[in-house]
Amino acid sequence: MSTNRQAAAVSPWRAPVLFLVLAVLFVLEGTVRNGMFSGSWNTSLAILNMGLISAVAALGVNMQWGYAGLFNTGVVGFLAIGGLAPVLVSLPPVEGAWQAGGPRLILSLLVGLGTLALARIVYARTRRAWTVALVLILGFIAYRWLFDPAVTAIEANDSARTGNIGGLGLPVLLSWAVGGAFAAAAAWAVGKVALGLRSDYLAIATLGIGEIIVAVLRNEDWLARGVKNVTSIPRPVPYEIDLQQNPAFVDFAARWGFGTAEASGIWVKLCYLSLFLVVLLGIILLAELALKSPWGRMMRAIRDNETAAEAMGKDVTARHLQVFVLGSAVIGIAGAMMITLDGLMAPNSYNPLRYTFLIWVMVIVGGSGNNWGAVLGAVLIWFLWIKVEVWGPGLIGLLVGPLPAGDIKAHLLDSAAHMRFIAMGLVLLLVLRFAPRGLVPER
């Protein structure tokens, strides 16, 4: 009853006002140049674009946690596996890689999948652990016999420039959907094993699995060059240099009072912004329709009381698997969008602090269970994450100004780079204290 009264007490104007304040911050970032804001529309739009991608990832986490109460601490892994899609879909095939070991590689993967399927069938029929173990051992031997020579041959193929299998040369926008499919497939495999666990064990399992996925990307050079990175991933928008060499665009920039270089950067970022908004609004529409459907009401009932839901005949584990796969697919789409924006696949950049903890802060601050709250929290926290790096040194300098020169003052000034972590912790504590259900609570 108290929760219902609290929800009813939330003003319907809260979300629009908070989004308006957020819009004002981006306008100030684009127009005002001082110690707090850059006065550059390029910077403002760059922050906004990354904030929108973070919002897509936050929506995926919100589906899992806000809808079903699933504590996924492996967000970084699903972002990484989604980010693999632009490499495998949009890059052209590497010359000679397929001939070197492609057919044998595909055969080894089929043998691996066939071994798992056969082990499941054998267990269902015999219920004997030793027969399953025998199938798995023999299948693993066959898999490695096929896989290892294929990988060695592919990685030896022009290893200085490529050394990987390459892609299919398809449009990069297609890779966003493929990234979601990759993450959904991984989530299904994880969910079949881990969703029967208690919530704290699920968190531990997903944390480990996320790190395993990132470790595979770092070490399997044949897949995406590992730590050597993949660059020049195709864009769905024009290149700045092409715009700068276009006389019509040069005239257009001059009419608006911008230099050609600045205008080309703004135009490219606006093109990305349009694509990201289409994806984000489409996902929000589908998520809202799902949340208000009988399926959404069932998911929230399971979240609030699993025992009662099971007593009503609901298959809790199956429903958890559904929402875990759906949420991970959305996270995978965000991972593919991120790699497309950066034009770079760098497995070493997948830091759990940035790609798991920060996404969770976005969901909690915005309001778990509320899709618009997740979007608000994502864009706001990303704006603060970027700007605190600029504001932090100035704030530390102001605070330590009265101190005499010495080791302590020098140490505090050198520690200014860590202000963003302190700021995120402070924001999280303040929200949990004064708005424990988030800035835009679940209705």
C-alpha positions in Angstrom: 0.0 0.0 0.0 2.8 2.4 0.9 4.6 1.7 -2.4 1.4 2.5 -4.3 1.0 5.8 -2.4 4.6 6.6 -3.1 4.2 5.9 -6.8 1.1 8.0 -6.9 2.9 10.9 -5.2 5.5 11.1 -8.0 4.6 14.1 -10.2 3.9 13.3 -13.8 6.0 16.4 -14.7 9.1 15.0 -13.1 10.4 13.1 -16.2 9.7 16.0 -18.7 11.4 18.5 -16.4 14.4 16.3 -15.9 14.8 15.6 -19.6 14.5 19.4 -20.2 17.3 20.1 -17.7 19.4 17.4 -19.5 18.7 19.1 -22.8 19.8 22.5 -21.3 23.1 20.9 -20.2 23.9 19.8 -23.8 22.9 23.2 -25.2 25.3 24.8 -22.7 28.0 22.4 -23.6 27.6 23.3 -27.3 27.3 27.1 -26.9 29.1 28.3 -23.7 32.9 28.3 -23.4 34.2 28.6 -19.9 35.8 26.4 -17.2 32.7 24.2 -17.1 31.6 23.8 -20.7 33.6 23.4 -23.9 31.4 25.7 -26.2 31.7 23.1 -29.0 28.8 21.4 -30.7 31.1 18.6 -31.8 31.9 17.8 -28.2 28.2 18.1 -27.1 27.0 15.8 -29.9 29.8 13.3 -29.3 28.8 13.0 -25.6 25.1 12.7 -26.6 25.7 10.0 -29.2 27.6 7.9 -26.7 24.9 8.6 -24.1 22.3 7.3 -26.5 24.3 4.1 -27.0 24.6 3.7 -23.2 20.8 4.3 -23.0 20.3 1.2 -25.3 22.5 -0.9 -23.1 20.8 0.5 -19.9 17.4 -0.6 -21.4 18.7 -4.1 -21.8 19.8 -4.2 -18.2 16.5 -2.6 -17.1 14.6 -5.4 -18.8 16.6 -8.0 -16.9 16.6 -6.3 -13.5 13.6 -4.0 -13.6 11.2 -6.5 -15.2 12.4 -9.8 -13.7 14.9 -9.0 -10.9 17.8 -10.8 -12.7 21.2 -9.5 -11.5 23.4 -9.6 -14.5 27.0 -8.6 -13.7 28.4 -9.7 -17.0 27.1 -6.8 -19.1 30.6 -6.2 -20.5 30.7 -9.7 -22.0 27.4 -9.2 -23.9 28.5 -5.7 -25.1 31.8 -7.3 -26.4 30.1 -10.2 -28.2 27.7 -7.7 -29.8 30.7 -5.6 -30.8 32.1 -8.6 -32.7 29.3 -8.4 -35.2 30.5 -5.4 -37.2 33.9 -7.1 -37.7 32.4 -10.3 -39.0 29.6 -8.8 -41.0 30.7 -5.5 -42.5 34.5 -5.9 -43.1 35.5 -7.4 -46.4 36.8 -11.0 -46.4 40.5 -11.4 -45.8 42.2 -12.6 -48.9 43.5 -16.1 -48.5 42.1 -16.6 -45.0 39.1 -18.8 -46.1 41.3 -20.9 -48.3 43.8 -21.3 -45.5 41.5 -22.8 -42.9 37.9 -21.7 -43.4 36.2 -25.0 -44.2 38.1 -26.8 -41.5 37.2 -24.1 -39.0 33.5 -24.3 -39.8 33.6 -28.1 -39.6 35.3 -27.9 -36.2 32.5 -25.6 -34.8 29.9 -27.9 -36.2 31.6 -30.8 -34.5 31.6 -28.9 -31.2 27.9 -28.1 -31.4 27.1 -31.7 -32.5 29.1 -33.0 -29.5 27.0 -31.0 -27.0 23.8 -32.0 -28.7 24.8 -35.7 -28.7 25.8 -35.5 -25.0 22.4 -34.1 -24.2 20.6 -36.9 -26.1 22.8 -39.6 -24.5 22.2 -38.3 -21.0 18.4 -38.2 -21.7 18.4 -41.8 -22.8 20.9 -43.4 -20.5 21.1 -41.1 -17.4 24.7 -42.4 -17.0 27.4 -39.8 -16.3 30.3 -41.9 -17.7 28.6 -42.2 -21.2 28.2 -38.5 -21.3 31.8 -37.9 -20.3 33.0 -40.3 -23.0 31.0 -38.5 -25.7 32.4 -35.1 -24.5 36.0 -36.3 -24.4 35.8 -37.9 -27.9 34.1 -34.9 -29.3 36.6 -32.5 -27.7 39.5 -34.5 -29.2 37.8 -34.3 -32.7 37.1 -30.6 -32.3 40.7 -29.7 -31.4 42.0 -31.9 -34.2 40.1 -29.9 -36.7 40.2 -26.5 -34.9 43.9 -26.0 -34.1 45.4 -26.4 -37.6 42.7 -24.2 -39.1 43.4 -21.4 -36.6 47.1 -21.7 -37.0 46.8 -21.4 -40.8 44.4 -18.4 -40.6 46.5 -16.5 -38.1 49.7 -17.1 -40.3 48.0 -15.6 -43.3 49.4 -12.1 -43.7 49.6 -11.8 -39.9 51.2 -8.3 -39.9 48.1 -6.7 -41.6 45.3 -9.2 -40.9 45.8 -12.7 -39.5 42.0 -13.1 -39.1 39.1 -14.6 -41.0 37.6 -11.2 -42.0 34.0 -10.4 -42.6 31.2 -10.8 -45.2 31.3 -7.3 -46.7 27.6 -6.7 -45.9 26.1 -3.3 -44.8 27.2 -2.3 -41.3 23.7 -1.5 -40.2 22.9 -5.2 -40.6 25.6 -5.9 -38.1 23.6 -4.2 -35.3 20.8 -6.8 -35.6 23.5 -9.6 -35.9 25.1 -8.2 -32.7 21.8 -8.6 -30.9 21.5 -12.2 -32.2 25.1 -13.0 -31.1 24.4 -11.7 -27.6 21.0 -13.5 -27.5 22.6 -16.8 -28.4 25.3 -16.4 -25.7 22.6 -15.4 -23.2 20.6 -18.5 -24.0 23.6 -20.7 -23.4 24.4 -18.9 -20.2 20.8 -18.9 -19.0 20.3 -22.6 -19.6 23.1 -23.2 -17.0 22.9 -20.3 -14.6 19.2 -19.2 -14.3 18.4 -22.1 -12.0 20.8 -20.5 -9.5 20.0 -18.2 -6.6 20.3 -14.5 -7.4 23.7 -14.0 -5.7 25.1 -17.1 -7.5 23.7 -15.8 -10.8 25.6 -12.6 -10.3 28.8 -14.5 -9.7 28.2 -16.7 -12.7 27.5 -13.9 -15.1 30.5 -11.9 -13.8 32.8 -14.9 -14.7 31.1 -15.5 -18.0 31.5 -11.9 -19.1 35.2 -12.0 -18.4 35.5 -15.3 -20.3 33.9 -13.7 -23.4 36.3 -10.8 -23.2 39.3 -13.1 -22.7 38.3 -15.1 -25.8 38.2 -12.0 -27.9 41.6 -10.9 -26.6 43.3 -14.3 -27.3 41.6 -15.7 -30.5 43.4 -13.7 -33.1 41.7 -15.5 -36.0 38.4 -14.0 -34.9 39.1 -10.3 -34.6 42.9 -10.0 -34.4 42.9 -10.1 -30.6 44.9 -7.4 -28.9 46.2 -6.2 -32.3 42.7 -4.6 -32.8 40.6 -4.2 -35.9 40.4 -0.7 -37.5 38.6 0.9 -40.4 35.2 -0.7 -39.7 32.8 0.7 -42.3 30.5 3.6 -41.5 26.8 4.0 -42.2 27.3 7.8 -42.5 29.6 10.0 -44.7 33.3 10.5 -43.9 34.3 14.0 -42.9 37.0 14.3 -45.5 34.5 13.5 -48.3 32.2 16.3 -47.0 35.1 18.7 -46.8 35.9 18.0 -50.5 32.2 18.5 -51.6 31.7 22.1 -52.9 28.0 22.0 -52.1 28.7 21.1 -48.5 31.4 23.8 -48.2 28.8 26.4 -49.4 26.3 25.0 -46.9 28.7 25.3 -44.0 29.6 28.9 -45.0 26.0 29.9 -45.1 25.6 28.7 -41.5 28.8 30.4 -40.4 30.8 27.3 -39.7 34.2 26.3 -40.8 34.3 23.3 -43.2 36.1 21.0 -40.7 33.8 21.9 -37.8 30.7 21.6 -39.9 31.7 18.2 -41.3 32.2 16.8 -37.8 28.8 18.2 -36.7 27.0 16.7 -39.7 28.5 13.3 -39.2 27.5 13.3 -35.6 24.0 14.4 -36.5 23.7 11.5 -38.9 24.8 9.1 -36.2 22.4 10.8 -33.8 19.5 10.2 -36.1 20.3 6.5 -36.5 20.8 6.0 -32.7 17.5 7.8 -32.0 15.6 5.5 -34.4 17.0 2.4 -32.7 16.5 3.8 -29.2 12.9 4.9 -29.7 12.1 1.6 -31.5 13.4 -0.4 -28.6 11.5 1.8 -26.1 8.3 1.4 -28.0 8.6 -2.4 -28.0 9.7 -2.5 -24.4 6.8 -0.3 -23.3 4.3 -2.5 -25.2 5.8 -5.6 -23.7 5.7 -4.1 -20.2 2.0 -3.2 -20.5 1.0 -6.5 -22.0 -0.1 -9.6 -20.0 3.5 -10.9 -20.4 4.9 -7.8 -18.7 2.5 -8.0 -15.8 3.4 -11.7 -15.4 7.1 -10.8 -15.4 6.6 -8.2 -12.7 4.5 -10.6 -10.7 7.3 -13.2 -10.9 9.8 -10.5 -9.9 7.8 -9.5 -6.8 7.0 -13.0 -5.6 8.4 -16.1 -7.4 6.8 -18.5 -4.9 3.3 -17.1 -5.5 3.9 -17.1 -9.3 5.0 -20.8 -9.2 1.9 -21.6 -7.2 -0.2 -20.1 -10.0 1.4 -22.5 -12.5 4.0 -20.1 -14.1 7.3 -21.6 -15.3 9.6 -19.1 -13.6 12.8 -20.4 -15.0 11.5 -20.3 -18.6 10.2 -16.8 -18.2 13.5 -15.7 -16.7 15.3 -17.2 -19.7 13.1 -15.3 -22.0 13.7 -11.9 -20.4 17.5 -12.7 -20.0 17.8 -13.4 -23.7 15.8 -10.3 -24.7 17.8 -8.0 -22.4 21.1 -9.4 -23.6 20.0 -9.0 -27.2 19.4 -5.3 -26.6 22.8 -5.0 -24.9 24.4 -6.7 -27.9 22.8 -4.2 -30.2 24.4 -1.4 -28.1 27.8 -3.2 -28.4 27.5 -3.3 -32.2 26.5 0.4 -32.3 29.4 1.3 -30.1 32.0 -0.4 -32.4 30.4 1.2 -35.4 30.6 4.7 -33.9 34.3 4.2 -32.8 35.3 2.4 -36.1 37.6 0.3 -33.9 37.4 -3.1 -32.2 39.8 -3.2 -29.3 39.1 -6.1 -26.9 41.5 -4.6 -24.2 39.2 -1.6 -23.9 36.4 -3.7 -22.4 36.7 -2.7 -18.7 34.0 -4.0 -16.3 34.1 -0.7 -14.4 33.1 1.2 -17.5 30.9 -1.4 -19.2 29.2 -3.1 -16.3 29.3 -0.9 -13.2 28.6 2.3 -15.0 25.6 0.8 -16.9 24.2 -0.4 -13.5 24.7 3.1 -12.1 22.7 4.5 -15.0 19.8 2.1 -14.4 19.7 2.7 -10.6 20.0 6.5 -10.9 17.3 6.7 -13.6 14.9 4.3 -12.0 14.9 0.5 -12.5 11.7 -0.8 -14.0 11.0 2.4 -15.9 12.3 2.5 -19.5 12.4 6.3 -19.7 14.1 6.4 -16.4 16.8 4.1 -17.7 17.3 6.4 -20.7 17.5 9.5 -18.5 19.9 7.9 -16.1 22.1 6.7 -19.0 22.5 10.1 -20.8 22.9 12.0 -17.5 25.5 9.7 -16.0 27.5 9.6 -19.3 27.4 13.4 -19.4 28.7 13.5 -15.8 31.3 10.8 -16.5 32.8 12.8 -19.3 32.6 16.3 -17.7 33.9 15.3 -14.3 37.2 14.5 -15.9 37.3 18.2 -16.8 35.7 19.5 -13.7 37.7 17.3 -11.3 41.1 18.9 -11.5 39.6 22.4 -11.1 37.6 21.3 -8.0 40.6 19.6 -6.5 42.8 22.7 -7.2 40.2 24.9 -5.5 40.0 22.6 -2.4 43.7 22.2 -1.9 44.5 25.9 -2.7 44.8 26.9 1.0 47.2 24.0 1.7 51.0 24.7 1.8 53.1 23.3 -1.0 54.3 19.8 -0.2 53.9 16.1 -0.8 50.3 16.0 0.4 49.1 18.8 -1.9 51.0 17.3 -4.9 49.5 13.9 -4.2 45.9 15.3 -4.1 46.5 17.2 -7.3 47.9 14.1 -9.0 44.8 12.2 -7.8 42.4 14.5 -9.6 42.1 12.0 -12.4 40.2 9.7 -10.1 37.5 12.3 -9.4 35.1 10.7 -11.9 35.0 7.5 -9.8 34.4 9.5 -6.6 31.7 11.5 -8.4 29.9 8.4 -9.6 29.9 6.9 -6.1 28.7 10.2 -4.7 25.8 10.4 -7.2 24.8 6.8 -6.5 24.8 7.4 -2.7 22.8 10.6 -3.0 20.2 9.0 -5.3 19.9 5.9 -3.0 19.5 8.1 0.0 17.0 10.7 -1.3 15.4 8.9 -4.3 15.9 5.1 -3.7 13.6 4.2 -6.5 15.5 6.4 -9.0 14.9 9.8 -10.5 12.0 8.5 -12.6 10.5 5.6 -10.5 8.6 2.7 -11.9 4.9 3.4 -12.2 
